[in-house]
Amino acid sequence: MPTAIDSYEERRRRPTGSASERTRVLTTRSVPPDESLEYWHDAVFDTLVGMDIATDGRTYDATLRTDRLGDLRITTVEADPGQVHRAPRFIARGDGQEIFVAVQSTGRAQVEQDGRSTELRAGDIGFFETVRPFRTTYPERFRMKIFAVPRQLLDLSEADVRQITGRAVHPSGGLAALLAPVLERLADTSGSYTTPTAERLAGSVIDLVAATAAGQLGAEPAELPGADGVLLLRVKTYIRWHLSNPGLAPSVIAGAHGISVRYLHRLFEAEGRTVCQWIREQRLRECRRELVAQPPGSVSLGQVARRWGFASPAGFGKAFRNSFGMSPTDWLDRVRAAGEPC
């Protein structure tokens, strides 16, 4: 006989857990076994949305880790088999203003929403609408990474969202093949990025999610990136994740993607810049963001420059002057004096 936990109003204990400034970890192992299912219900409500949770046992082994990167809230859930139900009574309370984009890392998830049902297997992506009921059954222990995206940032109508829920997006090719590993890695490394970097990564990932959703909706091919466009997105994501490496050269990037250096340069030709110019632009942008975000005197120009892949402060200063017509110090003094955004 499954054990079910009632609504949150009837269970007022609020979960606690270890946390860094942005990251929080909640685990049922922090409470006595006979309180684990109640604790988990409250943790899910507090972190995701309100749901009924049922399991065959009276104890439950589960952990979630949540982080916020810019406009994204990322939650990694690892838990025993069970079932969750986003019932109408939870929706009536007004939580759930986001669309969930989930990657099934391990195990399986049997999903029902909007009159459709599907099974997510390892690597598959699923879209969940949180303002309509859904039910998900996990027949075995699983790990799922859930990205809560503000619905307005995806630019999808209600009718569009209804078309992509209750379906499995397989990472067999195209944008889905790029999105799935990007989401996996971002969830695993979310706590390692400075706030400016996190915001930029979140923006890129949301754009990629929106493009993938458009592809699932059958957008015209002209509106979606072709093979070269998908590869360029992958290359740019790789570069952003490796900006701190001063040895990030075209040969390294090409080798990581199994293409020639000539082909790599050709991908960037349509944008009117070389790959090295694009890398330098990204590094300078991140340096400027960090310099403005840090309290005066708390970090040196050399520290920031090396953190973003410049081999020396002199090289950073030269690149900065060539791009902005002034030294980093003069620019920073000017920005702080005027209170201007970077």
Buried (B, 14 or more C-beta within 10 A) or exposed (E): EEBBBEBBEEBEEEBEBEEEEBBBBBBBEBBEEEBBBBBBBBBBBBBBBBBBBBBEBEBBBBBBBBBBBBBBBBBBBBBBBBBBBBBEEBBEEEBBEBBBBBBBBEBBBBBBBBEEEBBBEBBBBBBBBBBBBBBBBBEEBBBBBBBBBEBEBBEBEEEBBBBBBBBBBBBEEBBBBBBBBBBBEBBBEBBEBBBBBBBBBBBBBBEBBBBBBBBBBEEEEEEBBEEEBBBBBBBBBBBBBBBBEBEBBBEEBBEBBEBEBEEBBEBBEEEEEBBEEBBBEBBBBBBBBBBBEBEEEEBEBBEBBBBBBBEEBEBBBEBBBEBEEEBBEEBBEEBEEEEEEB
